[in-house]
Amino acid sequence: MVLVRRRASAGAGRPLRPLAQLLLDAAFDQCATWDDGLAAVAGDDVVDAGFLHRISPAIARATRGWTEVSDGWRAPLRAVQHRQMLRHLRALEDLKVVGAALDRAGIAWVVVKGATLASVVWPHADMREYYDLDLLVEPASFRDAVAIVESTGGRLLDRNWPALSASGRGELAMVGRHGTPLDLHWHLAVAPSVRRAFPLDVDAMLARRRHHHLSVAPMPVLDPEDQALHVAVHAAQAGANRLVWLADVYYATRGVDWEELARRCRRADATVPVALVVDRAYRVAGRGSVPSRDLAQAADGVWGRLARSRDDLLPFPGLPGDRRLGGNIYGAARPTVPASMWRLGKDHVAARYQGWRHRHGRNTVRPWQQDVPDPQAREAYFATAMSGG
């Protein structure tokens, strides 16, 4: 018989499976305690669940003092944590090289997502799993920034210029001198549809940037309110269905000026998605209601109630093999219910199409990384980027 514990924040007080409870405790840096039900869980299942939610290193940290853990758990978790720390150190070295070159060129930039979240936002650098380095540079200098990364020994991976120009993507995939995958952004929203829906002011964000010590040196990062806004919009667009994204939001909102965050959300038409994601993060973390009147009111709207009703039926977090792990309600959240419904339908059609492509072996090659030189399309892409899209 598998024992369960209750966590009221996970949806209508439903019982959580022991592994799901462990995931929550690990992600939110709680004092995780052994549950006898975990004795029946194989080490590979723990690692798979951690990978699903991108928090395997946090699980290793949370369970490192457990005497009940067998070698079947301990060895793979230690290996995962070790690999993440190696990726982190390599990313910091590539960040040091590229950042110094951008600074010498006088280009405004910030490091976002994985490296800064692990080093600045999360409680410990060995908790958050990430694989690439994300840099945001001022749009007007994007062409120069690409050349600068290449001058430091980096390589451009995205070279299908007709496809890139047609897509209007807000980033180019590169790789740093030391081998770290590097996404160079001229906008935080990669897809044009997301930029239109949520008009984030990149230049204003860069003007408000601050410096924080990321092990290697002080590096520019977004200010706390922009950081919270960015990770919440990103989490919503990703479906808010991975613990890593909810923990990003929870940790990033600690100590923010909630009134200022609400103002920036309104300017970016992002109040509803940010409110829903913050609400979910605080519920699963067991931290009660959203500490902002404006965001709390938005979370209590029609779309927010729909999201919570889904959690009542399917307590979060899900585990590998569970059905309906997607987060389309969060990804579709827009300022109005009709706009959200339209987006939900469009995303559903797109997901079915991508599923068909996957089943028929059509998604084996990343289209942007096919080498298709086209000087005119290349110029068109950079013109879009440097105008801010």
BALUMKE-938520 format. One record per residue (C-alpha): residue number from 1; residue in one letter; x, y, z. Coordinates in Angstrom, 1 decimal. Layout:
N
+------+------+--------+--------+--------+
| resi | resn |      x |      y |      z |
+------+------+--------+--------+--------+
|  NUM |    A |      X |      Y |      Z |
...
+------+------+--------+--------+--------+
END
This chain:
389
+------+------+--------+--------+--------+
| resi | resn |      x |      y |      z |
+------+------+--------+--------+--------+
|    1 |    M |    0.0 |    0.0 |    0.0 |
|    2 |    V |    1.4 |    3.4 |   -1.0 |
|    3 |    L |    1.1 |    6.0 |    1.6 |
|    4 |    V |    0.2 |    9.6 |    0.7 |
|    5 |    R |    0.3 |   13.0 |    2.4 |
|    6 |    R |   -2.0 |   15.9 |    1.8 |
|    7 |    R |   -1.0 |   19.3 |    0.6 |
|    8 |    A |   -3.9 |   21.7 |    0.5 |
|    9 |    S |   -2.3 |   23.9 |   -2.0 |
|   10 |    A |   -2.2 |   21.2 |   -4.7 |
|   11 |    G |   -5.8 |   21.3 |   -5.5 |
|   12 |    A |   -8.9 |   20.8 |   -3.4 |
|   13 |    G |   -6.9 |   19.1 |   -0.6 |
|   14 |    R |   -6.5 |   16.0 |   -2.7 |
|   15 |    P |   -3.7 |   13.6 |   -1.6 |
|   16 |    L |   -0.4 |   13.7 |   -3.4 |
|   17 |    R |    1.6 |   10.7 |   -4.3 |
|   18 |    P |    4.8 |   10.4 |   -2.3 |
|   19 |    L |    7.0 |   11.2 |   -5.3 |
|   20 |    A |    4.9 |   14.2 |   -6.3 |
|   21 |    Q |    5.3 |   15.5 |   -2.7 |
|   22 |    L |    9.0 |   15.0 |   -2.9 |
|   23 |    L |    9.2 |   17.0 |   -6.1 |
|   24 |    L |    7.3 |   19.9 |   -4.4 |
|   25 |    D |    9.5 |   19.8 |   -1.3 |
|   26 |    A |   12.7 |   19.8 |   -3.5 |
|   27 |    A |   11.6 |   22.5 |   -5.8 |
|   28 |    F |   10.5 |   24.9 |   -3.1 |
|   29 |    D |   13.5 |   24.2 |   -0.8 |
|   30 |    Q |   11.3 |   22.6 |    1.9 |
|   31 |    C |   12.5 |   20.2 |    4.5 |
|   32 |    A |   11.8 |   16.9 |    2.7 |
|   33 |    T |   11.1 |   13.9 |    4.9 |
|   34 |    W |   11.1 |   10.2 |    4.0 |
|   35 |    D |    7.8 |    8.7 |    3.2 |
|   36 |    D |    7.5 |    4.9 |    3.3 |
|   37 |    G |    5.7 |    5.0 |    0.0 |
|   38 |    L |    8.9 |    6.0 |   -1.7 |
|   39 |    A |   10.5 |    2.6 |   -1.0 |
|   40 |    A |    8.5 |    1.3 |   -3.9 |
|   41 |    V |    9.8 |    4.0 |   -6.3 |
|   42 |    A |   12.8 |    3.0 |   -8.5 |
|   43 |    G |   15.8 |    5.4 |   -8.8 |
|   44 |    D |   15.2 |    5.7 |  -12.6 |
|   45 |    D |   11.6 |    6.9 |  -11.9 |
|   46 |    V |   12.8 |    9.5 |   -9.5 |
|   47 |    V |   15.3 |   10.8 |  -12.1 |
|   48 |    D |   12.7 |   10.7 |  -14.9 |
|   49 |    A |   10.3 |   12.7 |  -12.7 |
|   50 |    G |   13.0 |   15.2 |  -11.9 |
|   51 |    F |   13.8 |   15.5 |  -15.6 |
|   52 |    L |   10.2 |   16.1 |  -16.4 |
|   53 |    H |   10.1 |   19.0 |  -14.0 |
|   54 |    R |   13.7 |   20.1 |  -14.6 |
|   55 |    I |   14.6 |   19.8 |  -10.9 |
|   56 |    S |   16.6 |   16.6 |  -10.6 |
|   57 |    P |   19.5 |   18.5 |   -8.9 |
|   58 |    A |   17.1 |   19.9 |   -6.4 |
|   59 |    I |   15.9 |   16.4 |   -5.6 |
|   60 |    A |   19.6 |   15.3 |   -5.1 |
|   61 |    R |   20.1 |   18.2 |   -2.7 |
|   62 |    A |   16.8 |   17.6 |   -0.8 |
|   63 |    T |   17.6 |   13.9 |   -0.2 |
|   64 |    R |   21.3 |   13.9 |    0.4 |
|   65 |    G |   21.0 |   13.3 |    4.1 |
|   66 |    W |   18.4 |   10.5 |    3.8 |
|   67 |    T |   19.7 |    7.2 |    5.2 |
|   68 |    E |   16.8 |    5.4 |    3.7 |
|   69 |    V |   17.8 |    6.1 |    0.1 |
|   70 |    S |   19.3 |    3.2 |   -1.7 |
|   71 |    D |   22.2 |    3.3 |   -4.2 |
|   72 |    G |   19.6 |    2.9 |   -6.9 |
|   73 |    W |   18.5 |    6.5 |   -6.0 |
|   74 |    R |   21.8 |    8.0 |   -4.8 |
|   75 |    A |   24.0 |    7.2 |   -7.7 |
|   76 |    P |   21.8 |    8.6 |  -10.6 |
|   77 |    L |   20.8 |   11.6 |   -8.6 |
|   78 |    R |   24.4 |   12.5 |   -7.8 |
|   79 |    A |   25.3 |   12.0 |  -11.4 |
|   80 |    V |   22.5 |   14.4 |  -12.5 |
|   81 |    Q |   23.6 |   17.0 |  -10.0 |
|   82 |    H |   27.2 |   16.7 |  -11.0 |
|   83 |    R |   26.4 |   17.1 |  -14.7 |
|   84 |    Q |   24.3 |   20.2 |  -14.0 |
|   85 |    M |   27.1 |   21.8 |  -12.0 |
|   86 |    L |   29.5 |   21.1 |  -14.9 |
|   87 |    R |   27.1 |   22.7 |  -17.3 |
|   88 |    H |   26.7 |   25.7 |  -15.0 |
|   89 |    L |   30.4 |   26.2 |  -14.6 |
|   90 |    R |   30.9 |   25.9 |  -18.4 |
|   91 |    A |   28.0 |   28.4 |  -19.0 |
|   92 |    L |   29.6 |   30.9 |  -16.6 |
|   93 |    E |   32.9 |   30.6 |  -18.5 |
|   94 |    D |   31.2 |   31.3 |  -21.8 |
|   95 |    L |   29.2 |   34.1 |  -20.2 |
|   96 |    K |   32.4 |   35.7 |  -19.0 |
|   97 |    V |   34.0 |   35.6 |  -22.5 |
|   98 |    V |   30.9 |   36.9 |  -24.4 |
|   99 |    G |   29.9 |   39.4 |  -21.7 |
|  100 |    A |   33.3 |   41.0 |  -21.7 |
|  101 |    A |   33.3 |   41.4 |  -25.5 |
|  102 |    L |   29.8 |   42.9 |  -25.5 |
|  103 |    D |   30.9 |   45.4 |  -22.8 |
|  104 |    R |   33.9 |   46.4 |  -24.8 |
|  105 |    A |   31.7 |   47.1 |  -27.8 |
|  106 |    G |   29.4 |   49.2 |  -25.6 |
|  107 |    I |   26.3 |   47.0 |  -26.3 |
|  108 |    A |   23.6 |   47.0 |  -23.7 |
|  109 |    W |   22.8 |   43.4 |  -22.7 |
|  110 |    V |   21.5 |   41.2 |  -19.8 |
|  111 |    V |   21.8 |   37.5 |  -19.0 |
|  112 |    V |   18.3 |   35.9 |  -18.6 |
|  113 |    K |   16.7 |   32.6 |  -17.8 |
|  114 |    G |   18.9 |   29.6 |  -16.7 |
|  115 |    A |   22.2 |   31.0 |  -15.5 |
|  116 |    T |   20.8 |   34.1 |  -13.8 |
|  117 |    L |   17.9 |   32.2 |  -12.2 |
|  118 |    A |   20.2 |   29.5 |  -10.9 |
|  119 |    S |   22.7 |   32.0 |   -9.5 |
|  120 |    V |   20.6 |   34.9 |   -8.4 |
|  121 |    V |   17.0 |   33.9 |   -8.0 |
|  122 |    W |   16.9 |   30.3 |   -6.6 |
|  123 |    P |   18.2 |   29.7 |   -3.1 |
|  124 |    H |   21.2 |   27.6 |   -4.2 |
|  125 |    A |   23.0 |   27.4 |   -7.6 |
|  126 |    D |   22.9 |   23.5 |   -7.5 |
|  127 |    M |   19.1 |   23.3 |   -7.5 |
|  128 |    R |   17.9 |   24.4 |  -10.9 |
|  129 |    E |   18.5 |   22.4 |  -14.1 |
|  130 |    Y |   19.3 |   24.3 |  -17.3 |
|  131 |    Y |   21.1 |   23.5 |  -20.5 |
|  132 |    D |   21.8 |   26.7 |  -22.4 |
|  133 |    L |   22.8 |   30.3 |  -21.9 |
|  134 |    D |   20.3 |   33.1 |  -22.9 |
|  135 |    L |   21.5 |   36.7 |  -23.5 |
|  136 |    L |   19.3 |   39.6 |  -24.4 |
|  137 |    V |   20.9 |   42.4 |  -26.3 |
|  138 |    E |   19.6 |   45.8 |  -27.5 |
|  139 |    P |   17.8 |   45.2 |  -30.8 |
|  140 |    A |   19.6 |   48.1 |  -32.6 |
|  141 |    S |   22.9 |   46.3 |  -32.0 |
|  142 |    F |   21.8 |   42.7 |  -32.7 |
|  143 |    R |   23.8 |   42.3 |  -35.9 |
|  144 |    D |   27.0 |   43.5 |  -34.2 |
|  145 |    A |   26.2 |   41.3 |  -31.2 |
|  146 |    V |   26.1 |   38.2 |  -33.4 |
|  147 |    A |   29.5 |   39.1 |  -35.0 |
|  148 |    I |   30.9 |   39.7 |  -31.5 |
|  149 |    V |   29.9 |   36.3 |  -30.3 |
|  150 |    E |   31.5 |   34.7 |  -33.4 |
|  151 |    S |   34.7 |   36.8 |  -32.8 |
|  152 |    T |   35.0 |   35.2 |  -29.3 |
|  153 |    G |   35.0 |   31.7 |  -30.8 |
|  154 |    G |   31.3 |   31.1 |  -30.9 |
|  155 |    R |   29.4 |   29.7 |  -33.8 |
|  156 |    L |   26.1 |   30.5 |  -35.4 |
|  157 |    L |   23.8 |   27.5 |  -35.6 |
|  158 |    D |   20.7 |   29.0 |  -37.1 |
|  159 |    R |   21.5 |   29.6 |  -40.8 |
|  160 |    N |   18.3 |   29.0 |  -42.7 |
|  161 |    W |   17.8 |   32.7 |  -43.6 |
|  162 |    P |   14.7 |   32.4 |  -45.6 |
|  163 |    A |   12.9 |   30.4 |  -42.8 |
|  164 |    L |   14.3 |   32.8 |  -40.2 |
|  165 |    S |   13.2 |   35.8 |  -42.0 |
|  166 |    A |    9.7 |   34.4 |  -42.6 |
|  167 |    S |    9.4 |   33.4 |  -38.9 |
|  168 |    G |   10.6 |   36.7 |  -37.4 |
|  169 |    R |   12.0 |   34.7 |  -34.4 |
|  170 |    G |   13.3 |   36.9 |  -31.6 |
|  171 |    E |   16.5 |   34.9 |  -31.1 |
|  172 |    L |   19.3 |   33.1 |  -33.0 |
|  173 |    A |   20.8 |   29.8 |  -31.7 |
|  174 |    M |   24.6 |   29.9 |  -31.3 |
|  175 |    V |   27.2 |   28.0 |  -29.3 |
|  176 |    G |   29.8 |   29.5 |  -27.1 |
|  177 |    R |   33.6 |   29.0 |  -27.2 |
|  178 |    H |   33.4 |   26.4 |  -24.5 |
|  179 |    G |   30.5 |   24.5 |  -26.0 |
|  180 |    T |   27.5 |   26.0 |  -24.2 |
|  181 |    P |   24.4 |   26.3 |  -26.3 |
|  182 |    L |   23.8 |   30.1 |  -26.5 |
|  183 |    D |   20.5 |   31.7 |  -27.5 |
|  184 |    L |   21.1 |   35.3 |  -28.5 |
|  185 |    H |   17.8 |   37.3 |  -28.1 |
|  186 |    W |   16.8 |   40.6 |  -29.5 |
|  187 |    H |   13.5 |   40.2 |  -27.8 |
|  188 |    L |   12.4 |   38.1 |  -24.8 |
|  189 |    A |    9.3 |   36.8 |  -26.7 |
|  190 |    V |   10.6 |   34.6 |  -29.5 |
|  191 |    A |    7.4 |   34.3 |  -31.6 |
|  192 |    P |    5.9 |   37.4 |  -33.3 |
|  193 |    S |    2.4 |   36.4 |  -32.1 |
|  194 |    V |    3.6 |   36.5 |  -28.5 |
|  195 |    R |    5.3 |   39.9 |  -29.0 |
|  196 |    R |    2.1 |   41.3 |  -30.4 |
|  197 |    A |    0.1 |   39.8 |  -27.5 |
|  198 |    F |    2.5 |   41.0 |  -24.8 |
|  199 |    P |    4.4 |   44.2 |  -26.0 |
|  200 |    L |    7.4 |   44.0 |  -23.6 |
|  201 |    D |    9.6 |   47.1 |  -23.8 |
|  202 |    V |   13.0 |   45.6 |  -24.3 |
|  203 |    D |   14.8 |   48.9 |  -24.4 |
|  204 |    A |   13.2 |   50.0 |  -21.1 |
|  205 |    M |   14.1 |   46.7 |  -19.5 |
|  206 |    L |   17.7 |   47.1 |  -20.5 |
|  207 |    A |   17.8 |   50.6 |  -19.2 |
|  208 |    R |   16.7 |   49.3 |  -15.8 |
|  209 |    R |   19.2 |   46.5 |  -15.6 |
|  210 |    R |   21.3 |   45.9 |  -12.6 |
|  211 |    H |   24.6 |   44.1 |  -12.0 |
|  212 |    H |   24.8 |   41.0 |   -9.8 |
|  213 |    H |   27.8 |   38.8 |   -9.1 |
|  214 |    L |   27.4 |   35.5 |  -11.0 |
|  215 |    S |   30.5 |   33.6 |   -9.6 |
|  216 |    V |   32.8 |   34.9 |  -12.3 |
|  217 |    A |   32.1 |   38.6 |  -12.2 |
|  218 |    P |   29.3 |   41.2 |  -11.8 |
|  219 |    M |   27.0 |   40.6 |  -14.7 |
|  220 |    P |   23.9 |   42.6 |  -15.9 |
|  221 |    V |   20.6 |   41.1 |  -15.1 |
|  222 |    L |   17.0 |   42.3 |  -15.2 |
|  223 |    D |   15.7 |   44.3 |  -12.3 |
|  224 |    P |   13.5 |   42.3 |   -9.8 |
|  225 |    E |   10.1 |   43.4 |  -11.3 |
|  226 |    D |   11.2 |   42.9 |  -14.9 |
|  227 |    Q |   12.7 |   39.5 |  -13.9 |
|  228 |    A |    9.4 |   38.5 |  -12.3 |
|  229 |    L |    7.4 |   39.7 |  -15.3 |
|  230 |    H |    9.6 |   37.9 |  -17.8 |
|  231 |    V |    9.7 |   34.5 |  -16.0 |
|  232 |    A |    5.9 |   34.6 |  -15.4 |
|  233 |    V |    5.1 |   35.4 |  -19.1 |
|  234 |    H |    7.6 |   32.7 |  -20.1 |
|  235 |    A |    6.1 |   30.2 |  -17.7 |
|  236 |    A |    2.6 |   30.9 |  -19.0 |
|  237 |    Q |    3.6 |   30.5 |  -22.6 |
|  238 |    A |    5.3 |   27.2 |  -21.8 |
|  239 |    G |    2.1 |   26.0 |  -20.1 |
|  240 |    A |    3.2 |   26.5 |  -16.4 |
|  241 |    N |    3.2 |   22.7 |  -16.2 |
|  242 |    R |    6.8 |   22.2 |  -15.0 |
|  243 |    L |    7.8 |   22.8 |  -11.4 |
|  244 |    V |   11.0 |   24.6 |  -12.6 |
|  245 |    W |    8.9 |   27.3 |  -14.1 |
|  246 |    L |    6.6 |   27.7 |  -11.1 |
|  247 |    A |    9.6 |   27.8 |   -8.8 |
|  248 |    D |   11.2 |   30.4 |  -11.1 |
|  249 |    V |    8.1 |   32.6 |  -10.6 |
|  250 |    Y |    7.9 |   31.9 |   -6.8 |
|  251 |    Y |   11.5 |   32.8 |   -6.1 |
|  252 |    A |   11.6 |   35.7 |   -8.6 |
|  253 |    T |    8.6 |   37.4 |   -6.9 |
|  254 |    R |   10.0 |   37.3 |   -3.4 |
|  255 |    G |   10.7 |   40.9 |   -2.4 |
|  256 |    V |    9.4 |   42.5 |   -5.5 |
|  257 |    D |    7.4 |   45.8 |   -5.5 |
|  258 |    W |    4.0 |   44.3 |   -6.2 |
|  259 |    E |    2.4 |   47.5 |   -7.2 |
|  260 |    E |    5.2 |   48.2 |   -9.7 |
|  261 |    L |    5.0 |   44.7 |  -11.0 |
|  262 |    A |    1.3 |   45.1 |  -11.5 |
|  263 |    R |    1.9 |   48.4 |  -13.4 |
|  264 |    R |    4.4 |   46.7 |  -15.8 |
|  265 |    C |    2.0 |   43.8 |  -16.3 |
|  266 |    R |   -0.7 |   46.3 |  -17.4 |
|  267 |    R |    1.6 |   48.1 |  -19.8 |
|  268 |    A |    2.5 |   44.7 |  -21.4 |
|  269 |    D |   -1.1 |   43.4 |  -21.5 |
|  270 |    A |    0.2 |   40.5 |  -19.4 |
|  271 |    T |   -1.9 |   40.9 |  -16.2 |
|  272 |    V |   -4.0 |   37.8 |  -16.8 |
|  273 |    P |   -1.2 |   35.3 |  -17.6 |
|  274 |    V |    1.1 |   36.6 |  -14.9 |
|  275 |    A |   -1.7 |   36.5 |  -12.4 |
|  276 |    L |   -2.6 |   32.9 |  -13.3 |
|  277 |    V |    1.0 |   31.7 |  -13.1 |
|  278 |    V |    1.7 |   33.5 |   -9.8 |
|  279 |    D |   -1.5 |   32.1 |   -8.4 |
|  280 |    R |   -0.5 |   28.6 |   -9.4 |
|  281 |    A |    3.0 |   29.0 |   -8.1 |
|  282 |    Y |    1.8 |   30.2 |   -4.7 |
|  283 |    R |   -0.8 |   27.5 |   -4.4 |
|  284 |    V |    1.6 |   24.6 |   -5.1 |
|  285 |    A |    4.2 |   26.2 |   -2.9 |
|  286 |    G |    1.6 |   26.3 |   -0.1 |
|  287 |    R |    2.1 |   30.1 |    0.3 |
|  288 |    G |   -1.6 |   31.2 |    0.2 |
|  289 |    S |   -2.9 |   34.0 |   -2.0 |
|  290 |    V |   -1.2 |   36.3 |   -4.4 |
|  291 |    P |    0.2 |   39.3 |   -2.5 |
|  292 |    S |   -1.1 |   41.8 |   -5.1 |
|  293 |    R |   -4.7 |   43.1 |   -5.2 |
|  294 |    D |   -4.6 |   43.6 |   -9.0 |
|  295 |    L |   -3.1 |   40.2 |   -9.7 |
|  296 |    A |   -5.3 |   38.5 |   -7.2 |
|  297 |    Q |   -8.4 |   40.0 |   -8.9 |
|  298 |    A |   -7.2 |   38.8 |  -12.3 |
|  299 |    A |   -6.6 |   35.3 |  -10.9 |
|  300 |    D |  -10.1 |   35.3 |   -9.6 |
|  301 |    G |  -11.5 |   36.0 |  -13.1 |
|  302 |    V |  -13.2 |   33.5 |  -15.4 |
|  303 |    W |  -10.0 |   32.2 |  -16.9 |
|  304 |    G |   -8.3 |   31.9 |  -13.5 |
|  305 |    R |  -11.2 |   29.9 |  -12.1 |
|  306 |    L |  -11.0 |   27.6 |  -15.1 |
|  307 |    A |   -7.3 |   27.0 |  -14.4 |
|  308 |    R |   -8.0 |   26.3 |  -10.7 |
|  309 |    S |  -10.8 |   23.9 |  -11.5 |
|  310 |    R |   -8.5 |   21.9 |  -13.7 |
|  311 |    D |   -6.0 |   21.6 |  -10.8 |
|  312 |    D |   -8.9 |   20.4 |   -8.6 |
|  313 |    L |   -9.4 |   17.6 |  -11.0 |
|  314 |    L |   -5.7 |   16.9 |  -11.7 |
|  315 |    P |   -3.6 |   17.8 |   -8.7 |
|  316 |    F |   -0.2 |   19.3 |   -9.6 |
|  317 |    P |    2.5 |   18.2 |  -10.1 |
|  318 |    G |    2.0 |   15.4 |  -12.6 |
|  319 |    L |    4.4 |   12.5 |  -13.0 |
|  320 |    P |    5.8 |   10.7 |  -16.1 |
|  321 |    G |    3.2 |    8.5 |  -17.6 |
|  322 |    D |    0.3 |   10.7 |  -16.4 |
|  323 |    R |   -2.2 |   11.8 |  -19.0 |
|  324 |    R |   -3.1 |   15.4 |  -19.6 |
|  325 |    L |    0.2 |   17.0 |  -18.4 |
|  326 |    G |   -0.2 |   20.0 |  -20.7 |
|  327 |    G |   -0.9 |   23.5 |  -19.7 |
|  328 |    N |   -2.8 |   24.9 |  -22.6 |
|  329 |    I |   -5.1 |   27.0 |  -20.3 |
|  330 |    Y |   -2.1 |   28.9 |  -19.0 |
|  331 |    G |   -0.5 |   29.2 |  -22.5 |
|  332 |    A |   -3.7 |   30.6 |  -23.9 |
|  333 |    A |   -4.3 |   33.2 |  -21.2 |
|  334 |    R |   -5.0 |   36.7 |  -22.8 |
|  335 |    P |   -6.5 |   39.9 |  -21.5 |
|  336 |    T |  -10.1 |   38.9 |  -22.3 |
|  337 |    V |  -12.0 |   35.6 |  -22.3 |
|  338 |    P |  -12.8 |   35.7 |  -26.0 |
|  339 |    A |   -9.1 |   36.3 |  -26.9 |
|  340 |    S |   -8.1 |   33.4 |  -24.5 |
|  341 |    M |  -10.7 |   31.1 |  -26.1 |
|  342 |    W |   -9.5 |   31.9 |  -29.6 |
|  343 |    R |   -5.9 |   31.3 |  -28.6 |
|  344 |    L |   -6.8 |   28.0 |  -26.9 |
|  345 |    G |   -8.4 |   26.8 |  -30.1 |
|  346 |    K |   -5.5 |   27.9 |  -32.2 |
|  347 |    D |   -2.9 |   26.2 |  -29.9 |
|  348 |    H |   -5.0 |   23.0 |  -29.9 |
|  349 |    V |   -4.9 |   22.8 |  -33.7 |
|  350 |    A |   -1.1 |   23.6 |  -33.7 |
|  351 |    A |   -0.5 |   20.9 |  -31.1 |
|  352 |    R |   -2.4 |   18.3 |  -33.1 |
|  353 |    Y |   -0.4 |   19.3 |  -36.2 |
|  354 |    Q |    2.9 |   19.0 |  -34.4 |
|  355 |    G |    1.8 |   15.6 |  -33.0 |
|  356 |    W |    1.1 |   14.4 |  -36.5 |
|  357 |    R |    4.5 |   15.6 |  -37.7 |
|  358 |    H |    6.2 |   13.8 |  -34.8 |
|  359 |    R |    4.3 |   10.5 |  -35.5 |
|  360 |    H |    5.4 |   10.7 |  -39.1 |
|  361 |    G |    9.0 |   11.5 |  -38.5 |
|  362 |    R |    8.8 |   15.1 |  -39.8 |
|  363 |    N |   10.4 |   16.8 |  -36.7 |
|  364 |    T |   13.8 |   15.2 |  -36.9 |
|  365 |    V |   15.6 |   18.3 |  -38.1 |
|  366 |    R |   15.4 |   21.8 |  -36.6 |
|  367 |    P |   14.5 |   23.8 |  -39.7 |
|  368 |    W |   16.3 |   26.9 |  -38.6 |
|  369 |    Q |   19.7 |   25.1 |  -38.5 |
|  370 |    Q |   19.6 |   23.9 |  -42.1 |
|  371 |    D |   22.3 |   25.8 |  -44.0 |
|  372 |    V |   20.4 |   27.9 |  -46.5 |
|  373 |    P |   22.4 |   31.0 |  -47.4 |
|  374 |    D |   20.3 |   33.9 |  -48.8 |
|  375 |    P |   21.9 |   37.4 |  -48.4 |
|  376 |    Q |   18.6 |   39.1 |  -49.1 |
|  377 |    A |   16.7 |   37.1 |  -46.5 |
|  378 |    R |   19.6 |   37.5 |  -44.0 |
|  379 |    E |   19.4 |   41.3 |  -44.4 |
|  380 |    A |   15.6 |   41.2 |  -44.0 |
|  381 |    Y |   15.9 |   39.2 |  -40.8 |
|  382 |    F |   18.4 |   41.6 |  -39.3 |
|  383 |    A |   16.3 |   44.6 |  -40.4 |
|  384 |    T |   13.4 |   43.1 |  -38.4 |
|  385 |    A |   15.6 |   42.4 |  -35.4 |
|  386 |    M |   17.2 |   45.8 |  -35.3 |
|  387 |    S |   13.9 |   47.6 |  -35.6 |
|  388 |    G |   12.6 |   45.6 |  -32.5 |
|  389 |    G |   10.3 |   43.5 |  -34.5 |
+------+------+--------+--------+--------+
END
